[in-house]
Amino acid sequence: MSTVQDDLNADTIVDFIAGIFERRGGEEYLGEPVTMAEHMLQGATIAEQNGMPDEIVVGALLHDIGHFTSEFGTFTMDDTEDRYHEDAGAAVLERFFPPVITECVRCHVAAKRYLCATKPEYFKRLSEASVHSLNLQGGPMSPEEVAAFEKNPYLKEIIQVRYLDEAGKRDDMEAPGFAHFADRVQKMVDLHMRG
C-alpha cells in the first residue's frame, strides 16, 4: 500500500512541507509558549538574521518535522516513552535534502544529550518540556556515546541547529511564515537532486 510520503518527489516535497505547516503548524509545542510552526520558524528566522548558511536555516526550519510525520503523533508532556520524531523526520527528508540537513534533523535530539554531557551549563537553558523529553531520550550521553557522536562529519552544523532549537521558543517573537523560506528549501532540494 502506497502512502502520501511514498508518492513525494523533488517537485512536490516543498509543497508537502508547506501543507504540513499550514495544516498542523498551529498545534501545541510540547507545553512551550509557541506553536509547533512558530518554534521551527523562529529557529530558521534567528539563523537567517545571523547570516547562517542555507543548510542551517533549512535544518532549523525542518528539525521537528518528524512530530508531524511520525506514526506516533505529536509529543506531549504526558508521554512516558520517546516517540523518535527525529528519525521520522529524517526518513521523510533524506531522499530530497543534502545529508547535512537530514543529519541536523536526525541528530538534534542526540545533540541535546551531547551538550548536556559536555557543557553542564547548557542544561540550564532547557525548558521544562525539554528536560522532560531529555529524560525520555536517554539523558546526557555517556563518555562512549560522546566519543561516537563527535565522529559525525556534520557535528558543527548539528550543534548550531540544536542551539537554534532552544532559541526558537519565544512568545514575544514574530517570524515570517513558511512561504518566506520556500525558495531556500527548494534550493536545497535542487542542490541534492543535482548532486
Secondary structure, DSSP 8 states (H G I E B T S, - for coil): ---TGGG--TTTHHHHHHHHHHHHTTSB-TT-SSBHHHHHHHHHHHHHHTT--HHHHHHHHHTTTHHHHSTT----TT--S---HHHHHHHHHTTTS-HHHHHHHHHHHHHHHHHHHH-GGGGGG--HHHHHHHHHTTSS--HHHHHHHTT-TTHHHHHHHHHHHHHS--TT-----HHHHHHHHHHHHHHHHH-
